[in-house]
Amino acid sequence: MRAISKVFVQTRPRGGLRGLLTPSRPDMAARSLRGAGGRLNSKFRRNLRLWGVLALAFSSLAWSPAWGADEPVALGVGQRTAQLLAELIRIPSVNPPGGEERLAERVAAELAGAGLETRVIATPRAESQDPARAAVWARLPGRGIRPPLILLSHLDVVPAEPGAWQHPPFAGVIEDGMVHGRGALDAKGVTAVHVSTLLELARREEPPDRDIIFLATPDEETGGRAGAQYIVRQHPELLGEAEFLLTEGGSIRPARAQREGMSPVPPMWGVTVTEKGPCWLKLKTRGTAGHGSAPRSDAAVPRLVEALNRVRRIETPIRVLDEVAAMFRALAPGAPQEDQQGFANLARELENDSSFRRRFLANPGYNALVRNTISITVLEAGSSTNVVPGEAGARLDIRLLPGEDCAAFMGALRDVIGDPHVEIEILLSFPSRSSSAQTALFEAIDRVAHRETPEAIVVPRMIGGFTDAHWFREQDIVAYGFVPRWLSRAETSGVHGIDERVSVANLEAGVVTLLAIIDELDRITAEAIPLDARENSPQSENLPGE
C-alpha cells in the first residue's frame, strides 16, 4: 500500500457511539417527521431563514425528528455544524497555493473523535516552497450489503477581497442565523454537513447497509490534479469500489408563490448528472521590445489585442442536451408567460423563434448551458508605461459541452485567429462525463423530495462549471452533484463572490435530509434484496491498513 501520512483511528469502539453530540440547540419542537411516508413540516420549507434566527434564541426547546423507524438526529446539530463551519473558514486554504494540511487535520480530528477510522493523506505541491497540502478520508463501516457511498467535498477556496464584504471573509462570523465567510457554500459548508452526517450515523446502534466514505480533497478550485485526481490514481483502494458518490453542484430551488404573469413554482431539486468540461488556454505573442516613444508594427501587445478581438467575435453553435431540455421543461410553468412555450420545447424554439432565442441567450447562465463559451480572464504584458514589452499573453476560460474535444476546439480557434505568431497552449483540460439518473440513489433523492413536498420537481441537470465528480465518473462510480439546501438567488450569488454565507437552518436541513436519503437508499436495497439474502450477506471487507 502506498504511504499515507497519518492514521488517526484504526477501529470503531465497540458498543456503539451514542451521546457524541450533546444537546445544545433543540430549537424546532413543533417539527416532526413521522412514518416511512411522513414529510417535512411545511413550515420547514417556508421558514428556513427565520429558523436560522430562532435557532440562536430558543436553545432550550427540544427537537427529535425521525424518518420512519430511523433514529432521530442529535439535538443542536445545526448549531454544532455552524460552529464547525465557522472554525473551518478561519483556517486558511486559499488556492493557489492551497496549504490545506492544517484544515485536513482539523477535520480528521473531528471524525476521529467519534471513533471513525480517519486518515490524512499528503498530496503534491506545485512548488517545493508551497505550504503542505492534504486530503482527509474516513470510513463509517456498514453491513456490506451494497458497495460504499462516498460523500465528497473540497477543502480549498478561491481568494476573497475583504473590502466589499459585510464581515471579513475569513473571520467565520455567525450572525442573525447565518455563517459568513469564504467557503460557507463552496465548499467548507459541504464538508461540515458531511462531517455532521457521519457523526449522526456513528451514534446509531444499527449501521447502514453500505459503508459511508468521507473524502475532502484539496485543489478542486484549480482542477483537482493535486487532490481528487491524486487520490483516485494513487490511492484507489480508499474508494472501496464505491457504487455512488454525492458532492457539490446541485441544490434545491425554493418554491415561488404566484406572481403576475407567472404561475407558482414548486421547489425544484436539481441533481447534477453531468458538467461542462474545462478547456483553459494560454495565448502568447512575441514582438520587438523597445521604447514606448517609438511604436513598432510588430509589437507583441497589438498583435495579442487583434487576436483577442477575433476571439470575442466567435459565436459558437447552440446544442441542447437532454438534461438541459428536461430542466427547462420543469421550469416552464413558472417562466414568464411569453417564455413558457420556449422553455417547454427548448431546442425547437431556440431554432425557430428569434425573439425567444434573443431573450434566452441574453441570460448568461442560460446561454452557458446550450453552447461552448469563451471568457477572456487574464492579461499579461509589460510593467512600465514607457516600455514596449517583447511578450504579451492572455488566458481563456473555455467551457465545452459534453462530447466536445479541447484539442479540436483549440485547432478551430487557431484558424479563427489566423496569425502564426500567436502561440496557443492548453493549461487544463479533461472531458466531461455523465452519470445515469436511472439508479437507486436518484430514486432515493426523488422519494425524499416528494415525501417532503408532494409537488416537488426532481430533475437531472447539467452545470456550466465543473467539480471533482468527473475523476470518479472515470472510475465508473455514479456521481451526483447534490447538497440538500434551499438556496435563494442572493445566497448563490456569494459563490466566488462577495458576502458568501449559508444559514444555520440550511446546514441543519442538509444533515437531516442527507440522513433521510441514506436511509431511503437502505429501504430501496431492502426492496430489491430478499431478507434472507440480506442476513447472509458478507460483512464489509476491510480496506488496506485495517
C-alpha positions as CSV (number, residue, x, y, z in Angstrom):
1,M,0.0,0.0,0.0
2,R,1.3,3.5,-0.8
3,A,2.4,5.6,2.1
4,I,-0.2,7.6,3.9
5,S,1.0,10.3,6.1
6,K,-1.2,9.9,9.2
7,V,-3.6,7.3,10.6
8,F,-5.8,8.8,13.4
9,V,-8.0,5.8,14.4
10,Q,-7.9,2.2,13.2
11,T,-11.2,0.8,14.5
12,R,-14.6,1.9,15.7
13,P,-15.2,1.4,19.5
14,R,-17.4,-1.5,20.4
15,G,-20.9,-1.0,21.7
16,G,-22.0,2.0,19.5
17,L,-21.3,5.7,19.8
18,R,-24.3,7.3,21.5
19,G,-24.0,10.6,23.1
20,L,-21.3,12.0,20.9
21,L,-23.4,15.1,20.1
22,T,-24.7,16.5,23.3
23,P,-27.9,18.7,23.4
24,S,-27.1,22.4,22.6
25,R,-29.7,23.7,20.3
26,P,-33.0,21.9,20.3
27,D,-34.9,24.6,18.6
28,M,-37.6,23.1,16.5
29,A,-40.0,21.4,18.9
30,A,-43.0,21.7,16.6
31,R,-41.3,19.9,13.7
32,S,-41.7,16.2,13.4
33,L,-41.1,13.7,10.6
34,R,-43.1,10.6,11.4
35,G,-43.6,7.4,9.4
36,A,-42.0,6.0,6.3
37,G,-44.4,8.1,4.3
38,G,-44.0,11.2,6.5
39,R,-42.9,14.5,5.2
40,L,-41.2,17.5,6.5
41,N,-43.4,20.1,8.1
42,S,-44.4,22.8,5.6
43,K,-43.1,25.5,7.9
44,F,-39.6,24.0,7.5
45,R,-39.8,24.7,3.8
46,R,-41.1,28.2,4.1
47,N,-39.2,29.5,7.1
48,L,-35.6,28.3,6.7
49,R,-34.2,31.8,7.1
50,L,-36.5,32.6,10.1
51,W,-35.5,29.4,11.8
52,G,-31.8,30.3,11.4
53,V,-32.5,33.3,13.6
54,L,-34.8,31.5,16.0
55,A,-32.1,28.8,16.4
56,L,-29.9,31.3,18.3
57,A,-32.7,32.5,20.5
58,F,-34.6,29.3,21.5
59,S,-31.9,27.0,22.6
60,S,-33.9,25.4,25.4
61,L,-36.6,23.7,23.4
62,A,-36.4,20.0,22.3
63,W,-36.3,18.7,18.8
64,S,-36.5,15.0,18.0
65,P,-37.4,14.4,14.3
66,A,-37.4,10.8,12.9
67,W,-37.6,9.4,9.4
68,G,-39.8,6.3,9.8
69,A,-38.1,3.9,12.2
70,D,-34.8,5.6,11.9
71,E,-33.2,7.2,14.9
72,P,-33.6,11.0,15.4
73,V,-30.7,13.3,14.9
74,A,-28.8,14.7,17.8
75,L,-30.1,17.9,19.4
76,G,-28.4,21.0,18.2
77,V,-26.9,19.6,15.1
78,G,-27.5,22.8,13.2
79,Q,-25.6,24.9,15.7
80,R,-22.8,22.4,16.0
81,T,-22.4,22.2,12.3
82,A,-22.4,26.0,12.1
83,Q,-19.7,26.3,14.8
84,L,-17.6,23.7,13.0
85,L,-18.0,25.5,9.7
86,A,-17.0,28.9,11.3
87,E,-13.9,27.3,12.6
88,L,-13.0,25.7,9.2
89,I,-13.5,29.1,7.5
90,R,-10.9,30.6,9.9
91,I,-8.3,28.1,8.8
92,P,-6.5,29.4,5.6
93,S,-6.8,27.3,2.5
94,V,-6.9,29.8,-0.4
95,N,-5.9,28.2,-3.7
96,P,-3.4,29.0,-5.0
97,P,-1.3,27.9,-3.2
98,G,-3.7,25.8,-1.1
99,G,-1.9,24.8,2.1
100,E,-4.9,22.6,3.2
101,E,-2.9,20.3,5.6
102,R,-3.9,22.1,8.8
103,L,-7.5,22.2,7.7
104,A,-7.4,18.5,6.8
105,E,-6.0,17.7,10.3
106,R,-8.8,19.7,12.0
107,V,-11.5,17.8,10.0
108,A,-9.8,14.5,10.7
109,A,-9.7,15.2,14.4
110,E,-13.4,15.8,14.4
111,L,-14.1,12.5,12.8
112,A,-11.5,10.6,14.8
113,G,-13.1,11.9,18.0
114,A,-16.2,9.9,17.0
115,G,-14.2,6.7,16.8
116,L,-14.1,6.6,13.0
117,E,-11.1,5.3,11.1
118,T,-9.6,8.6,9.7
119,R,-6.6,9.4,7.6
120,V,-4.8,12.5,6.4
121,I,-3.2,11.9,3.0
122,A,-0.4,14.2,1.8
123,T,-0.9,15.4,-1.8
124,P,1.5,17.1,-4.2
125,R,2.6,20.7,-4.0
126,A,3.0,22.8,-7.2
127,E,6.3,24.3,-5.8
128,S,8.5,22.9,-3.1
129,Q,8.2,26.1,-1.1
130,D,4.4,26.0,-1.1
131,P,2.6,25.1,2.1
132,A,1.7,21.4,2.7
133,R,-1.4,20.1,1.0
134,A,-3.5,17.2,2.2
135,A,-6.8,15.3,1.9
136,V,-8.8,13.7,4.7
137,W,-10.5,10.3,4.4
138,A,-12.8,8.5,6.9
139,R,-15.0,5.4,6.8
140,L,-18.1,4.5,8.7
141,P,-18.5,0.7,8.4
142,G,-21.8,-0.6,7.0
143,R,-23.1,-4.1,6.7
144,G,-21.6,-4.7,3.3
145,I,-24.9,-5.4,1.6
146,R,-24.1,-2.9,-1.2
147,P,-20.8,-1.1,-2.2
148,P,-20.0,2.1,-0.5
149,L,-21.4,5.6,-0.9
150,I,-18.8,8.4,-1.0
151,L,-19.5,11.9,0.4
152,L,-17.1,14.2,-1.4
153,S,-16.2,17.8,-0.7
154,H,-13.1,20.0,-1.1
155,L,-11.0,22.0,1.4
156,D,-9.6,24.8,-0.8
157,V,-11.4,28.1,-1.5
158,V,-10.9,30.9,-4.0
159,P,-9.4,34.2,-2.9
160,A,-11.6,37.0,-1.5
161,E,-11.1,40.8,-1.4
162,P,-12.2,41.8,2.0
163,G,-13.0,45.5,1.2
164,A,-16.6,45.0,0.0
165,W,-17.6,42.3,2.4
166,Q,-20.1,42.9,5.3
167,H,-17.9,40.7,7.5
168,P,-14.2,39.8,7.0
169,P,-14.2,36.8,4.6
170,F,-12.0,34.6,6.8
171,A,-13.4,35.5,10.2
172,G,-16.1,32.8,10.3
173,V,-18.8,35.1,11.8
174,I,-22.1,33.7,12.9
175,E,-24.7,36.4,13.0
176,D,-28.5,36.5,12.5
177,G,-28.7,32.8,11.9
178,M,-26.1,32.9,9.1
179,V,-22.5,31.7,8.8
180,H,-20.5,34.3,6.9
181,G,-17.2,33.7,5.1
182,R,-15.4,32.3,2.1
183,G,-16.2,28.7,1.7
184,A,-19.6,28.9,3.5
185,L,-21.2,27.4,0.4
186,D,-18.2,26.4,-1.7
187,A,-17.3,24.1,-0.2
188,K,-16.4,24.1,3.5
189,G,-20.1,24.2,4.3
190,V,-20.5,20.9,2.4
191,T,-17.5,19.5,4.4
192,A,-19.2,20.5,7.6
193,V,-22.5,18.9,6.6
194,H,-20.8,15.7,5.6
195,V,-18.9,15.6,8.9
196,S,-22.1,16.0,10.9
197,T,-23.8,13.4,8.8
198,L,-21.1,10.8,9.7
199,L,-21.3,11.7,13.4
200,E,-25.0,11.2,13.3
201,L,-24.7,7.8,11.6
202,A,-21.9,6.9,14.1
203,R,-24.2,7.4,17.1
204,R,-26.8,4.9,15.8
205,E,-26.9,1.4,17.1
206,E,-27.6,-0.1,13.6
207,P,-25.1,0.6,10.8
208,P,-26.3,1.5,7.3
209,D,-26.4,-1.2,4.6
210,R,-23.2,0.1,3.0
211,D,-20.0,1.8,4.1
212,I,-20.2,5.6,4.0
213,I,-16.8,7.0,3.0
214,F,-16.0,10.6,3.7
215,L,-13.5,12.4,1.4
216,A,-12.4,16.0,1.5
217,T,-9.8,16.9,-1.0
218,P,-7.5,19.9,-1.9
219,D,-7.1,21.7,-5.2
220,E,-10.6,21.4,-6.6
221,E,-10.7,25.1,-7.5
222,T,-7.8,24.8,-9.9
223,G,-8.7,21.4,-11.4
224,G,-8.2,18.8,-8.8
225,R,-4.9,17.3,-10.1
226,A,-3.3,17.7,-6.7
227,G,-6.4,16.5,-4.9
228,A,-9.1,14.2,-6.3
229,Q,-7.1,13.1,-9.2
230,Y,-4.2,12.1,-7.0
231,I,-6.5,10.2,-4.6
232,V,-8.2,8.3,-7.5
233,R,-5.0,7.4,-9.2
234,Q,-2.6,6.9,-6.3
235,H,-4.9,5.6,-3.6
236,P,-7.8,3.8,-5.4
237,E,-8.0,1.3,-2.5
238,L,-9.5,4.1,-0.4
239,L,-12.5,4.3,-2.7
240,G,-13.6,0.8,-1.7
241,E,-15.1,0.0,-5.1
242,A,-17.8,2.5,-4.3
243,E,-21.1,2.4,-6.2
244,F,-22.3,6.0,-5.6
245,L,-20.9,9.5,-4.8
246,L,-22.5,12.7,-3.7
247,T,-20.7,16.1,-4.0
248,E,-21.4,19.8,-4.6
249,G,-23.0,21.1,-7.8
250,G,-26.7,20.8,-7.1
251,S,-29.2,22.1,-4.6
252,I,-32.9,22.8,-4.0
253,R,-34.5,25.8,-5.6
254,P,-37.2,27.1,-3.2
255,A,-40.8,27.2,-4.1
256,R,-42.1,30.5,-5.5
257,A,-45.5,32.0,-5.0
258,Q,-47.7,33.1,-7.9
259,R,-46.7,36.4,-9.5
260,E,-48.3,38.5,-12.2
261,G,-47.9,36.7,-15.5
262,M,-46.2,33.7,-13.8
263,S,-47.6,30.5,-12.2
264,P,-46.5,29.4,-8.8
265,V,-43.4,27.1,-8.9
266,P,-42.9,24.2,-6.5
267,P,-39.4,23.5,-5.1
268,M,-37.0,22.0,-7.7
269,W,-34.4,19.5,-6.6
270,G,-31.7,19.8,-9.1
271,V,-29.4,16.8,-9.2
272,T,-26.3,17.3,-11.4
273,V,-25.5,14.3,-13.6
274,T,-23.1,16.0,-16.0
275,E,-21.0,19.1,-16.3
276,K,-19.2,21.2,-18.9
277,G,-15.6,20.4,-19.3
278,P,-12.8,23.0,-18.9
279,C,-10.5,23.9,-21.8
280,W,-8.2,26.6,-20.3
281,L,-5.9,28.0,-22.9
282,K,-3.0,30.5,-22.8
283,L,-2.3,32.7,-25.8
284,K,1.2,34.2,-26.2
285,T,2.6,36.7,-28.7
286,R,6.2,37.9,-29.2
287,G,7.4,41.1,-30.8
288,T,10.3,43.5,-30.8
289,A,10.8,45.3,-27.5
290,G,11.7,48.9,-27.3
291,H,11.0,52.4,-26.1
292,G,7.3,53.5,-25.8
293,S,8.0,56.7,-27.7
294,A,8.7,54.7,-30.9
295,P,5.8,52.2,-31.6
296,R,6.6,49.2,-33.8
297,S,4.3,47.4,-36.2
298,D,5.4,44.0,-34.9
299,A,4.8,44.8,-31.2
300,A,3.5,41.9,-29.0
301,V,0.6,43.7,-27.4
302,P,-1.2,45.0,-30.5
303,R,-0.8,41.5,-32.0
304,L,-2.4,40.0,-28.9
305,V,-5.2,42.6,-28.9
306,E,-6.1,41.7,-32.6
307,A,-6.2,38.0,-31.7
308,L,-8.5,38.6,-28.8
309,N,-10.8,40.8,-30.9
310,R,-11.2,37.8,-33.2
311,V,-11.8,35.5,-30.3
312,R,-14.5,37.9,-28.9
313,R,-16.4,37.7,-32.2
314,I,-16.7,33.9,-32.2
315,E,-20.3,32.8,-31.9
316,T,-20.4,29.1,-31.0
317,P,-23.3,26.9,-32.2
318,I,-26.3,26.1,-30.0
319,R,-26.7,22.5,-28.8
320,V,-29.4,21.4,-26.3
321,L,-28.6,18.3,-24.3
322,D,-31.4,16.1,-23.0
323,E,-30.6,17.0,-19.4
324,V,-30.8,20.7,-20.2
325,A,-34.1,20.3,-22.1
326,A,-35.6,18.3,-19.2
327,M,-34.6,21.0,-16.7
328,F,-36.2,23.8,-18.7
329,R,-39.3,21.8,-19.2
330,A,-39.6,21.5,-15.5
331,L,-39.1,25.3,-15.2
332,A,-41.6,26.1,-17.9
333,P,-44.8,26.5,-15.8
334,G,-43.1,29.2,-13.7
335,A,-41.5,31.1,-16.5
336,P,-42.8,34.4,-17.8
337,Q,-45.8,33.7,-20.0
338,E,-44.0,34.7,-23.2
339,D,-41.3,32.2,-22.5
340,Q,-43.3,29.2,-21.3
341,Q,-43.5,27.6,-24.7
342,G,-39.8,28.2,-25.3
343,F,-38.8,26.5,-22.1
344,A,-41.1,23.6,-22.7
345,N,-39.7,23.0,-26.2
346,L,-36.2,24.4,-25.8
347,A,-34.3,23.1,-28.9
348,R,-37.2,23.7,-31.3
349,E,-38.0,27.2,-30.1
350,L,-34.3,28.3,-30.0
351,E,-34.1,27.4,-33.6
352,N,-37.5,28.8,-34.8
353,D,-38.4,31.7,-32.5
354,S,-35.9,34.5,-32.9
355,S,-37.5,36.7,-30.1
356,F,-37.3,33.9,-27.6
357,R,-33.8,33.0,-28.7
358,R,-32.7,36.6,-28.1
359,R,-34.2,36.7,-24.6
360,F,-32.9,33.3,-23.6
361,L,-29.3,33.9,-24.8
362,A,-29.3,37.3,-23.1
363,N,-29.2,35.4,-19.8
364,P,-25.5,34.5,-19.3
365,G,-26.4,31.4,-17.2
366,Y,-28.9,30.1,-19.7
367,N,-26.5,30.8,-22.6
368,A,-23.8,28.8,-21.0
369,L,-26.0,25.7,-20.8
370,V,-26.6,25.5,-24.6
371,R,-23.2,26.3,-26.2
372,N,-19.5,26.3,-25.7
373,T,-18.4,29.5,-24.0
374,I,-15.2,31.6,-24.0
375,S,-14.2,34.1,-21.3
376,I,-11.0,36.2,-21.5
377,T,-9.9,36.2,-17.9
378,V,-6.2,37.1,-17.6
379,L,-4.0,39.6,-19.5
380,E,-0.2,39.6,-19.1
381,A,2.1,42.2,-20.7
382,G,4.5,44.9,-19.7
383,S,5.1,46.6,-16.4
384,S,6.2,50.1,-17.4
385,T,4.3,52.7,-19.3
386,N,7.2,53.8,-21.4
387,V,8.5,50.3,-22.4
388,V,7.1,48.2,-25.3
389,P,7.2,44.6,-24.0
390,G,8.6,41.8,-26.0
391,E,5.9,39.4,-24.9
392,A,2.2,39.5,-24.2
393,G,-0.2,36.8,-23.1
394,A,-3.8,36.1,-22.2
395,R,-5.7,33.2,-20.6
396,L,-9.0,32.0,-21.8
397,D,-11.5,30.1,-19.7
398,I,-13.4,27.9,-22.2
399,R,-16.1,25.6,-21.1
400,L,-17.1,22.8,-23.5
401,L,-20.4,20.9,-23.7
402,P,-20.1,17.1,-23.1
403,G,-18.8,15.3,-26.1
404,E,-16.5,18.2,-27.2
405,D,-12.7,17.9,-27.5
406,C,-10.4,20.7,-26.3
407,A,-7.6,19.9,-28.8
408,A,-10.1,20.2,-31.7
409,F,-11.6,23.4,-30.3
410,M,-8.0,24.8,-29.9
411,G,-7.4,24.0,-33.6
412,A,-10.6,25.8,-34.7
413,L,-9.6,28.8,-32.5
414,R,-6.2,28.9,-34.2
415,D,-7.9,29.0,-37.6
416,V,-10.1,31.9,-36.5
417,I,-7.1,33.9,-35.1
418,G,-5.2,33.3,-38.3
419,D,-1.9,34.5,-37.1
420,P,1.1,32.0,-36.9
421,H,2.8,34.3,-34.4
422,V,0.2,33.7,-31.8
423,E,1.1,30.6,-29.8
424,I,-1.7,28.6,-28.0
425,E,-1.1,26.3,-25.1
426,I,-3.6,24.1,-23.2
427,L,-3.4,24.8,-19.4
428,L,-6.2,22.5,-18.2
429,S,-8.4,20.1,-20.0
430,F,-10.4,17.0,-19.2
431,P,-13.5,15.5,-20.9
432,S,-17.0,15.8,-19.4
433,R,-18.7,12.6,-18.3
434,S,-22.2,11.8,-17.3
435,S,-24.0,9.6,-14.7
436,S,-27.3,7.9,-15.3
437,A,-30.3,9.1,-13.5
438,Q,-31.8,5.6,-13.5
439,T,-30.2,4.5,-10.2
440,A,-31.3,3.6,-6.6
441,L,-29.6,6.8,-5.4
442,F,-31.5,9.1,-7.7
443,E,-34.7,7.2,-6.7
444,A,-33.9,7.8,-3.0
445,I,-33.5,11.5,-3.6
446,D,-36.7,11.6,-5.5
447,R,-38.6,9.8,-2.8
448,V,-37.3,12.1,0.0
449,A,-38.2,15.1,-2.1
450,H,-41.8,14.0,-2.7
451,R,-42.2,13.0,0.9
452,E,-41.1,16.5,1.9
453,T,-43.2,18.2,-0.8
454,P,-45.5,16.0,-2.9
455,E,-45.5,18.6,-5.7
456,A,-41.7,18.9,-5.8
457,I,-39.8,18.6,-9.1
458,V,-36.7,16.4,-9.1
459,V,-34.7,16.8,-12.3
460,P,-31.3,15.7,-13.6
461,R,-29.3,18.7,-14.7
462,M,-26.1,19.9,-16.2
463,I,-24.0,22.8,-14.7
464,G,-21.8,25.2,-16.6
465,G,-18.9,24.8,-14.1
466,F,-17.0,21.7,-13.1
467,T,-16.4,19.8,-9.9
468,D,-14.3,16.9,-8.9
469,A,-17.1,14.4,-9.7
470,H,-15.6,13.6,-13.2
471,W,-12.5,12.0,-11.6
472,F,-14.8,9.5,-10.0
473,R,-17.1,9.0,-13.0
474,E,-13.9,7.9,-14.8
475,Q,-13.8,5.0,-12.3
476,D,-17.4,4.1,-13.2
477,I,-18.7,5.5,-9.9
478,V,-22.2,7.1,-10.3
479,A,-21.5,10.6,-9.1
480,Y,-24.2,13.2,-8.5
481,G,-23.8,16.9,-7.6
482,F,-26.4,17.4,-4.9
483,V,-26.3,19.1,-1.5
484,P,-29.7,19.3,0.2
485,R,-30.0,23.0,0.9
486,W,-32.7,25.6,-0.1
487,L,-30.7,28.5,-1.6
488,S,-32.1,31.8,-2.8
489,R,-30.5,33.7,-5.7
490,A,-29.0,36.1,-3.1
491,E,-27.2,33.2,-1.4
492,T,-26.0,31.5,-4.5
493,S,-24.5,34.9,-5.8
494,G,-22.0,34.6,-2.9
495,V,-20.3,31.6,-4.5
496,H,-16.9,33.0,-5.7
497,G,-18.4,36.4,-5.0
498,I,-19.0,38.9,-2.1
499,D,-20.6,38.1,1.2
500,E,-20.7,34.3,0.8
501,R,-22.9,32.9,3.5
502,V,-25.2,30.0,4.5
503,S,-28.0,29.8,7.0
504,V,-27.7,27.7,10.1
505,A,-31.1,26.3,9.2
506,N,-29.7,25.2,5.8
507,L,-26.8,23.4,7.5
508,E,-29.3,21.5,9.7
509,A,-31.5,20.8,6.8
510,G,-28.5,19.5,4.9
511,V,-27.7,17.0,7.6
512,V,-31.3,15.9,8.2
513,T,-32.1,15.5,4.5
514,L,-28.8,13.7,3.7
515,L,-29.5,11.2,6.5
516,A,-33.0,10.7,5.0
517,I,-31.5,10.0,1.6
518,I,-29.1,7.4,3.1
519,D,-31.9,5.8,5.0
520,E,-34.1,5.7,1.9
521,L,-31.3,4.2,-0.1
522,D,-31.3,1.4,2.5
523,R,-35.0,0.9,2.0
524,I,-34.6,0.6,-1.7
525,T,-31.9,-2.0,-1.1
526,A,-34.3,-3.9,1.2
527,E,-37.0,-3.8,-1.5
528,A,-34.5,-5.2,-4.1
529,I,-32.8,-7.8,-1.9
530,P,-34.8,-10.6,-0.1
531,L,-34.4,-10.6,3.7
532,D,-32.6,-13.9,3.9
533,A,-30.1,-12.8,1.3
534,R,-29.5,-9.6,3.3
535,E,-29.0,-11.5,6.5
536,N,-26.5,-13.8,4.9
537,S,-24.6,-11.1,3.0
538,P,-20.9,-10.8,3.8
539,Q,-19.8,-8.0,6.1
540,S,-18.0,-5.1,4.6
541,E,-14.5,-6.1,3.6
542,N,-11.7,-4.3,5.4
543,L,-9.8,-1.7,3.4
544,P,-6.0,-1.9,3.3
545,G,-4.4,-0.9,6.6
546,E,-7.1,-2.4,8.9
